[in-house]
Structure formats: C-alpha cells, structure tokens
Amino acid sequence: MITDVMSKKDITKLRLVCKKFHENTISRFIDEFTREVSVMITNKGLKALSDICESPVFGPSVRKITISTRFLHDETACRCNVCLADCEFKFLREDDWCPSRTVNPRYAEQQALKAPRKALHEVAQALGYLKCHGNAIYISISDELWGTIGHQSFCADIEDFEDFDKEGLVWYTDHTFVFSMLFQALKTSKLEVKNLELIFDHSKWEQIAEDDFADRFEAGPLKLDESSLELVADVGSKIEEVRLEFLNEPDYIGETTCRSLAKLLRKLTHIRTLHIEYDFQDSLGVCYAPNAYQEHFKLLEPYVVSTDLSHLHLVMMMMERKTLTKLLKRHASTLKYLSLNNCALSTKGDWDRLLRWLLVNLSLERIKIDFLLIHDPSKDHGNDGIAVAECQSYARRLSATGASQVKKCLKKAIACSKRSSS
C-alpha cells in the first residue's frame, strides 16, 4: 500500500481525510506512534500516556515505554518568570523583578508532579491499563528529551524567553526520582516487565546546540537506596534483558551512579541478555579518560551474577583483559552469543590471548566481532587535563552462527590479531 512509503507526518494528515483512510492507516499509525511511547514528566505527557494505554485500539500495541528524566533547573525558574498582572506569559529579566511575578509555570508543573504519589498515580494507572490488555513491556529511562510526548507543548510557553535571551534553557536529570517512581508504579499495577533500559546521554553542564540558542544540561547521578533495590528485587524478577548506555564522558557518569547500577545488576538474577555500551571515542578515534572507562567496567563486572546469561553485547568499551575474562568465565556454562563491537583492551597482545581463551573455554553458538581495538599507552597525551588515548583497530566485521563456524571465526580473528601485533 501507498501508506507503507508515506512519512509519519503525511500519515497523520491522511487519517483526517475520511473514515476509510482512517481505518486503512491504523496499522501503520500504530507502528509509528504507539508501539513505542516516549513521554516527559508533564501533565500533558502523562495524560497522553494514560490515554494511549487505556485505548482498546492502541493500548494492546504498546510494547515499549520511555520516560525522560529531564526537568527544568532552578536556574531556569529564576530567569523565566511570569507576570501575572498581564494574564499571559511574559518573561522578564531578574533585575525587572516585581511583586506580581511568580515562578515559571512549567517549572512549577514539573515540581508538582514530583510531589509524593502525583506522577506515580498517573503512571501506575497507565501501566494498569496495559496489565488489563495482557501486555509485557520494555521499560526505558532516558535523559533524552527531544521527540517525547509533551516536549513541544511544554517548550511552546517558553519560546518567547528563548528569543529574548539567547542563553537558552537550563535542564537537569533526576534518574533517581524517575527510577523509583516507575518501579513503584510497576509494583502497584503488577505489570510484567521483561526488558529494562537505562540511558545516560549528556555531560555535566554540557552545551546542547539547538537552532540559534544553546540549552545547558546538568546530569544528576542515579542513587538507589535499599527500598529502591527491594522494589527491583520484587518487580524485576522476570526481567530478561538489561541495556545500559553511557553516551557521555566517564567523569560525569560518576561513582555514585556506577555503584547503584552494580547493586541493580546484583538484584537481577535472571537476565538472559545484557547490553553495555559506552561511547568512548570521538569522530577521530580518540578516547578521552581511558582509565576511567576501565574502572567503570571493573566496578560493574563482579555484580553481573545472573544464572541465565546467554547473550552478552559489549559496545564501544575500554576494558582490561582480566576483567572481561572474569565475566566470561563466570557465565561460561550459559553464554551462547557474544558480540564485541568497537571494544578496546588495555595492553597490546591482549586480544590474541583473550581470543585463544574463548576458543578453548566457551561453547558459543553465535559470535559477532567488529573493530577490535588496541589501546596504545605510548600515544597517550593530555588535553586540558584529560587523559587521552589513541586506538588501533583490526578484525573488522566478523560473524558466525553455529559452533563449528564460530571456531573458524575465532581463528580468523586470532590471525588478524597476530598480524596487528607484528
């Protein structure tokens, strides 16, 4: 059908033409808009989530829910204020302060939703509808904002401010609040969750260029207390897949977040698939703070204790060979699929030793190897006080399915590592 090649924007317009087009485009509309639902913590965002999940047409199709952890910062609340006397949004500078002024209503809206049980009630209600539909869903917690339901209308009220003051908006993330609220909602609704995704996407006070202005963004840590971890143990007993993405510099991920994630992994004892991804290189193949990445993985590794781990995906990671070997050895009896994509080991010759170990000690049914990297300490140099490393790569785009083919693939990778070492 022509709807298969139409853009998302055109699909929404076509549905308004007549009842027949409305009915004929329902399948494509569901695929594009309701199978994966992303919202931010605003009244409109949470209301839309509830309406979609309640719908007998759209609710049964929902398979993934993403909740943004981003909130307006106090600094934005001080710089964006509303003059109530004019009965309209009018943004004034701090030195124009007057008694009729109050805090930005969008800031106040988000703070109100963080009050005890406010957002929790809305999300639990939405998840309860999915429970009635019989859904098992994929939960994602991300600091991404653009494209979420509620974002456009939320920012529409402060566009005048952006035109008035080109400094842009100031945001912060609250992974702790969203994580705790979401898992309490899962417990209340008794909805079965199979997949969990946590994404950390920006550095502390990073400038985010958008059009002619630049937003600023403060990344907050994830802090999981004992009550939150108990919720994980209770609600997350059926989680089979965990995806962790760290798309910022390691110094800004922080030890607090890393230790909380380690405790989280220890509670999830029936994970079948684990995906860990760092983005440690820039466009020129340069790695910033290589030792910090190694320490992060070293901290997480002992807490991956699932008795069912069969699929391991490691992407853009810098590791020590001994740390990775410990993880693989612990799960040697269950591990069937291993994917190494743009991963770096810390010492020359380590890949050769690791690949030979894999050949002897693991019974893999599938393997994927793409761009194995070697961290060359001799090329480390400083950049504004940050340790920087350059990496050499080899063994590109190797994959195999079936035990015999996997062994051939590993031997080919070993041959590549020999040529690289010589």
C-alpha positions in Angstrom: 0.0 0.0 0.0 1.0 3.6 -0.5 0.8 4.1 3.2 3.9 2.0 3.6 6.1 4.6 2.0 4.4 7.7 3.4 6.1 9.8 6.0 4.9 9.9 9.6 3.6 13.4 9.1 1.7 12.5 6.0 0.1 9.5 7.7 -1.4 11.7 10.4 -2.8 14.1 7.7 -4.2 11.2 5.6 -6.1 9.8 8.7 -8.1 13.1 8.8 -9.4 12.9 5.2 -12.2 10.3 5.7 -13.3 7.3 7.7 -12.0 4.8 5.1 -8.4 6.3 5.1 -8.6 6.5 8.9 -9.3 2.8 9.1 -6.8 1.8 6.4 -3.9 3.6 8.0 -4.5 2.2 11.6 -1.8 -0.5 11.3 0.9 2.0 10.1 -0.1 4.6 12.6 0.3 2.0 15.4 3.7 1.0 14.2 4.9 4.6 14.0 3.3 6.2 17.1 2.0 3.8 19.7 4.2 0.7 19.7 6.9 2.7 21.4 5.7 5.6 23.6 8.1 8.3 24.9 7.0 10.9 27.4 8.4 13.6 29.7 7.1 14.3 33.2 4.5 16.9 32.4 0.7 16.9 32.8 0.2 16.6 29.0 2.9 13.8 28.7 1.4 11.7 31.4 -2.2 12.3 30.3 -1.2 11.1 26.8 0.5 8.0 28.2 -2.7 7.2 30.1 -5.0 7.8 27.1 -2.9 5.6 24.8 -2.6 2.7 27.3 -6.3 2.9 28.0 -7.4 2.8 24.4 -8.8 -0.6 23.2 -7.2 0.1 19.8 -3.8 1.5 20.8 -3.3 0.0 24.3 -2.7 -3.6 23.2 0.0 -2.5 20.7 2.2 -0.7 23.3 5.5 -2.6 23.7 7.9 0.0 25.0 7.6 3.0 27.3 10.3 5.5 27.7 10.2 8.2 30.4 12.5 11.2 30.2 14.5 12.1 33.3 14.9 15.7 32.3 13.4 18.6 34.4 13.8 22.4 34.2 16.6 23.5 36.5 16.2 26.1 39.4 18.3 28.5 37.3 15.7 28.4 34.5 13.0 29.0 37.0 14.7 32.2 38.2 15.4 33.5 34.7 12.0 32.6 33.2 9.2 34.2 35.2 5.6 35.1 34.6 4.0 38.4 35.1 0.5 37.5 36.3 -0.8 41.1 36.0 -0.8 40.7 32.2 -2.6 37.4 32.4 -0.2 36.0 29.8 3.3 34.6 29.7 5.7 37.4 29.7 9.3 36.7 30.5 11.3 39.3 32.3 14.9 39.5 33.5 15.8 39.1 37.1 16.5 42.9 37.5 12.9 43.6 36.4 11.5 41.7 39.4 8.1 42.8 40.6 5.8 41.5 43.4 3.3 40.2 40.8 5.9 37.8 39.5 5.9 34.1 40.2 8.0 31.2 39.2 7.8 29.8 35.6 4.6 27.7 35.5 6.3 24.9 33.5 8.9 24.6 36.2 6.2 24.6 38.9 4.2 21.9 36.9 7.2 19.5 36.9 7.9 20.1 40.6 4.3 19.5 41.5 4.4 16.1 39.6 7.4 15.2 41.7 5.3 15.5 44.9 4.6 12.2 46.6 2.4 9.9 44.6 1.4 12.6 42.0 3.3 11.3 38.9 3.2 7.8 40.5 -0.6 7.7 40.3 -0.7 8.7 36.7 2.0 6.2 35.6 0.5 3.4 37.7 -2.9 4.0 36.1 -1.4 3.8 32.6 0.5 0.6 33.4 -2.6 -0.8 34.9 -4.4 -0.5 31.6 -1.6 -2.4 29.9 -1.9 -5.1 32.5 -5.6 -5.5 31.5 -4.5 -5.7 27.9 -2.1 -8.5 28.8 1.0 -6.6 27.7 4.6 -7.5 28.7 6.6 -4.3 28.1 10.0 -2.9 27.6 10.8 -0.1 30.1 13.3 2.7 29.2 14.6 5.5 31.4 16.5 8.1 29.4 17.7 11.7 29.8 16.7 12.3 26.1 14.0 14.9 25.7 13.5 15.7 22.0 10.7 13.8 20.5 9.0 12.9 23.7 5.2 13.5 24.1 4.7 16.7 26.0 8.0 18.3 25.0 6.7 20.6 22.2 3.8 22.0 24.1 5.9 22.3 27.2 8.5 24.4 25.5 6.0 26.4 23.5 5.3 28.6 26.5 9.0 29.5 26.9 9.8 30.1 23.2 9.5 33.9 23.9 12.2 33.5 26.5 14.5 31.8 24.1 14.0 34.7 21.6 14.5 37.2 24.4 17.6 35.7 25.9 19.8 33.5 23.7 21.4 31.8 26.7 18.8 29.0 26.3 17.2 26.8 28.9 18.9 25.0 31.8 17.9 21.4 32.5 18.9 18.7 34.9 18.2 15.0 35.1 16.7 13.1 38.0 17.2 9.4 37.3 16.7 8.6 41.0 13.1 10.0 41.1 12.0 8.5 37.8 13.5 5.1 38.5 11.9 4.9 42.0 8.6 6.2 40.7 8.5 3.9 37.8 9.3 0.7 39.8 6.7 1.7 42.4 4.2 2.1 39.6 5.1 -1.3 38.2 4.6 -2.9 41.6 1.2 -1.1 42.0 0.0 -2.2 38.6 1.5 -5.7 38.7 2.5 -5.3 35.1 5.1 -7.8 33.9 8.3 -6.1 32.5 10.7 -8.2 30.5 13.3 -5.5 29.4 14.9 -2.6 31.2 16.9 0.2 29.5 18.9 3.0 31.2 20.5 5.7 29.1 22.8 8.4 30.3 23.3 10.8 27.4 24.9 14.1 28.4 27.8 15.5 30.4 27.5 17.9 33.3 26.7 21.4 32.2 27.0 20.4 28.5 26.0 22.9 26.0 23.4 21.5 23.7 23.1 23.4 20.4 19.5 23.7 19.2 18.9 26.1 16.3 20.2 29.6 17.3 20.4 29.0 21.0 22.2 26.5 23.3 20.5 24.7 26.2 22.6 23.8 29.2 22.2 20.4 30.9 23.3 19.2 34.3 23.5 15.4 34.6 22.4 14.2 38.0 23.5 10.8 39.5 21.4 7.7 39.9 21.1 6.9 43.7 19.4 3.7 44.6 18.7 3.2 48.3 17.7 -0.1 49.9 13.9 0.5 49.4 14.5 1.0 45.7 16.7 -2.1 45.4 14.0 -4.1 47.2 11.5 -2.9 44.6 13.9 -4.1 41.9 14.1 -7.5 43.5 10.3 -7.7 43.8 9.2 -6.2 40.4 12.3 -7.1 38.4 12.3 -10.9 39.0 11.1 -11.5 35.4 13.4 -9.0 33.7 15.3 -10.9 31.0 17.1 -8.1 29.2 19.1 -5.2 30.5 20.5 -2.4 28.4 22.9 0.2 29.8 24.1 3.0 27.6 26.6 5.6 28.8 26.9 8.2 26.0 28.9 10.8 27.9 32.3 11.2 29.4 33.1 8.8 32.3 34.0 11.5 34.8 30.4 12.7 34.6 28.8 9.3 35.0 30.2 9.2 38.5 30.9 6.6 41.0 27.5 7.0 42.7 25.7 6.1 39.5 28.1 3.2 38.8 27.7 1.7 42.3 23.9 2.0 42.1 24.0 0.2 38.7 26.2 -2.5 40.2 23.7 -3.1 43.0 20.9 -3.1 40.5 22.6 -5.8 38.4 23.1 -7.9 41.5 19.4 -7.9 42.1 18.5 -9.0 38.6 19.5 -12.7 38.8 17.6 -14.0 35.7 19.0 -11.7 33.0 19.3 -13.6 29.7 20.6 -10.6 27.6 23.0 -7.9 28.8 23.9 -5.0 26.6 26.5 -2.5 27.9 27.5 0.4 25.7 29.9 3.3 26.1 30.8 6.0 23.6 34.4 6.4 24.4 35.7 7.7 21.1 35.3 10.9 19.2 35.0 11.1 15.4 38.8 10.9 15.1 39.1 7.7 17.1 40.5 9.4 20.1 39.4 8.1 23.6 39.1 10.5 26.5 39.9 9.3 30.0 40.7 5.7 29.1 41.5 4.7 32.7 38.1 5.9 33.9 36.3 3.6 31.5 38.3 0.6 32.6 37.4 1.4 36.3 33.7 1.7 35.5 33.7 -1.8 33.9 35.8 -3.2 36.7 33.3 -1.9 39.2 30.3 -3.4 37.4 31.7 -6.8 36.4 31.5 -8.6 39.9 27.8 -7.8 40.2 26.7 -9.5 37.0 25.6 -12.7 38.7 22.7 -13.8 36.6 22.4 -17.6 36.4 20.8 -17.4 32.9 23.0 -15.1 31.0 23.2 -16.3 27.4 23.6 -13.1 25.3 26.3 -10.6 26.0 26.7 -7.4 23.9 29.6 -5.1 24.6 29.8 -1.9 22.5 32.5 0.8 22.5 34.0 -0.3 25.7 37.6 0.0 27.0 38.4 -2.8 29.4 41.2 -4.8 31.0 41.5 -8.4 29.6 41.4 -9.9 33.1 38.2 -8.1 34.0 36.5 -9.3 30.8 37.8 -12.8 31.3 36.3 -13.0 34.8 32.9 -12.0 33.4 33.0 -14.6 30.6 34.4 -17.3 32.9 31.6 -16.8 35.4 29.0 -17.4 32.7 30.8 -19.9 30.5 28.2 -22.6 31.1 25.2 -20.5 29.9 26.8 -18.0 27.4 25.8 -18.8 23.8 26.1 -15.4 22.0 28.9 -12.9 22.3 29.1 -9.6 20.5 32.2 -7.4 20.7 31.7 -4.1 18.8 34.4 -1.4 18.8 35.8 -2.7 22.1 39.3 -1.9 23.3 41.7 -3.8 25.6 44.3 -2.0 27.5 47.5 -3.9 26.5 49.0 -4.9 23.2 48.6 -8.7 22.7 45.6 -9.0 25.0 43.2 -9.7 22.2 45.3 -12.6 21.0 45.3 -14.1 24.5 41.6 -13.5 25.0 40.5 -14.9 21.6 42.6 -18.1 22.3 40.9 -18.4 25.7 37.4 -18.0 24.1 38.3 -20.8 21.6 39.2 -23.3 24.3 36.8 -22.4 27.1 33.4 -21.2 25.6 30.9 -23.2 23.6 29.4 -20.3 21.7 26.6 -20.8 19.1 27.0 -17.3 17.7 29.6 -14.6 17.7 30.0 -11.1 16.2 33.3 -9.3 16.2 33.6 -5.8 14.7 36.6 -3.5 15.1 38.7 -4.9 18.0 40.7 -2.0 19.3 44.1 -1.8 21.0 44.7 1.0 23.4 48.3 2.2 22.8 49.5 3.8 26.1 52.6 5.2 24.3 50.3 7.5 22.4 48.5 8.8 25.5 48.6 12.6 25.8 46.9 15.3 27.7 44.1 17.5 26.6 43.0 20.2 29.0 43.9 17.9 31.9 42.1 14.9 30.5 43.9 11.7 29.7 43.6 10.9 26.0 44.4 7.7 24.1 44.5 6.6 20.5 43.4 3.2 19.5 44.4 0.9 16.6 41.8 -1.4 15.1 41.6 -4.7 13.4 39.3 -7.8 13.0 36.5 -5.9 11.2 33.0 -7.3 10.6 33.5 -11.0 11.5 30.4 -13.0 12.4 29.4 -16.6 12.5 26.5 -18.9 13.6 26.9 -22.5 14.6 29.6 -24.0 16.9 31.9 -25.0 14.0 31.6 -21.7 12.2 32.2 -19.8 15.5 35.5 -21.6 15.9 36.6 -20.7 12.4 35.6 -17.1 13.1 37.7 -17.0 16.3 40.7 -18.5 14.4 40.4 -15.8 11.8 40.2 -13.1 14.5 43.4 -14.6 16.1 45.2 -14.5 12.8 44.2 -10.8 12.5 45.5 -10.1 16.0 48.8 -11.7 15.1 49.2 -9.5 12.0 48.3 -6.5 14.1 50.9 -7.4 16.8 53.7 -8.0 14.4 
